[in-house]
Amino acid sequence: MALATLGMSSCNEAAKLAENIEGTWSGAPERIIDDPSGSATVIESTTFAVDSTGKGGDMIIVSLISTTGQVQGSASIMQPLSVSAAAKAEILGKWQAVDDDEIHVSIDPRTLSVSVDPEGVVLTTNLLDNAAQATVASIKPQVAESVKSQITNALQMRYASIKKIDDIDIKGNVMEYEINHKEYTASRQGPANM
């Protein structure tokens, strides 16, 4: 009888966590690339939807990324260029509450999409003549692809390492939690579920 009560209690705790976590949560900015060639910072919003089991469901992570760095010039541009770009990424997964403060997640790497608008890439250099500036503008698509590749690689490694979110503590519109023994805080976006 005690085991049945314990099982029911754990089931109820998982359902309660699922009810409390449902919705969209935004985290603080976090650096995902930090090396001599440049840096990138991400702000993630994660939406948890509850399915008919009442203890889990679909999740989507939408990331806004800003990146800065340098790229080498081309044959016609002899000096390095400073680069600034923005990207948006999205990835899908599933989640399941297992007790009152832990969820298991399965993020599908095949669903990762990253977009970088070449028109939004800013390239700066000390060159002032019009011909050089036209050359700089012409390489924006290649730079955008390079930025996309770097961000995609960083996000693939990031999401592949996430298997569970634990030590979840939700107070009002703030959620504190751990992923891979690192502490995070997120804020609820929109009204709390009733």
ABEGO torsion letter per residue (X at the ends): XAAAAAAAAAAAAAAAAAAAABEBBBBBBBBABBBAAEBBBBBBBBBBBBBAAGAEEBBBBBBBBBBBEBBBBBAABABBBBBBBBBBBBBBBBBBBABAABBBBBBBAAABBBBBBAAABBBBBABABAAAAAAAAAAAAAAAAAAAAAAAAAAAAAAAABABBBGBBBBEABBBBBBGGBBBBBBBBEBBBX
